[in-house]
Amino acid sequence: MNKILLIIQREYLSRVKKKAFLVLTILVPVMFIAMISLIAFITIKQNDFGDVKKVEVIDASGKFINKLKSTKNLEYTYKTTSYAEGKATFIKEKFDYLLYIPDTINDVQLLGEKKAGIMTSSKIEDELTAVISSQRLAIAGIDSGVLAKAQKPVKVSAMQVTANGIKDAHAKAAYGIGYLCAFLIYLSLLIYGSQVMRGVIEEKVSRVVEVIISSVKPFQLMLGKIIGIGLVGLTQFFLWIVISISLYTAVLPVIMKEFGNKTELANGMPDKMKASQVLAESGSGDNEFVSLIQDIGGMKIAFTIGCFLFYFLFGYLLYSAIFAAVGSAVDNETETQQFVFPITMPLIFTFMLAQTFIINNPDSNLAIWMSMIPFTAPIAMMIRIPFGVPMSQIALSMAFMVLGFLFTTWAAGRIYRVGILMYGKKASYKEMAKWFMYRD
């Protein structure tokens, strides 16, 4: 045990003391919070960054003259020339686009020397629809105000029935947190697992391992390396969480203040792309961003983080044992390609399925079974936990994770003990199976 602890200490300190570790530990949360803040800022101030697009309008129907309102980003100029003359002169007259509205209004065209952005074309389309709809309602004798009230969207609040009563289900926050946790585990297992494999290959190629195993058993070396690098990952995640929460606390009031201005946020966005504005105009007064922050605050964050650390640790230990076995079987990273893809297939499959099926059906039989299988549980269970999972299922899944780690480490150790001293022989699945069957 003392020898394993020495290996763990060596692996841990050799990586933690590197400048790259310190730089990444500080930069990743800073860059993440900065990226989120920048996206929010650009979303709010998008009209200030865009150029003013000059649109020449030729209205053959006569129904839209002086009805399209210019904004900060769109400036309409009405012409009485023909469509042919407009096409020939709108670029020379320094217009960005030519909007041609025929008599039938069935084939409206937006011409430009450059392709129109989706926001620009969608906004023009929405304005045309609003004008013609208002005119058609007036002809039919229908009050547009009454119709708007009749079409006021109904807001559905997802609630959860518990033994202590009814409470908010926090569905949006659960969606976001579940996806984020699954993504972090998916990414970290690949990164830190690859680090274990790369470290094993480097020691094998440099023949350092021959000196080390003269004092320790191969299994002790493998286990110490896996745990040491795993502790590096946990340290980095812990620091990321602390730094991110600190930055989040400092930046949140500023973002909340900016998002409070619904008019500025919604200005310039097409109706079909701004659900939050529809809610604001309908009188609900709810801001989607503020609601999301409140949902996150109402969830069991500490419990979720605890589960995240468990599934990260044991998921890492399970996959790293396999990566270590692969690293011991080859002489360079190029030879690992035939082994790495099958290893990572369960992770890739689960992560892709999580985005489409599990996150929308967290209580389905498939989701439950995938959260029990050790190779898929780290991602599948972390997707489900924010939605509420019975403690019996969590306990059973964790027990399977521990057992899966013990079995995988034992199996990988049998391959590692032989492969680490094999040189010049190209490894194959058949060869690795033989190494597994060798007696001690």
Summary of the structure (lengths in Angstrom):
residues: 440
radius of gyration: 30.0
end to end distance: 19.8
largest distance: 94.4
contacts: 1296
relative contact order: 0.11
helix: 68%
strand: 7%
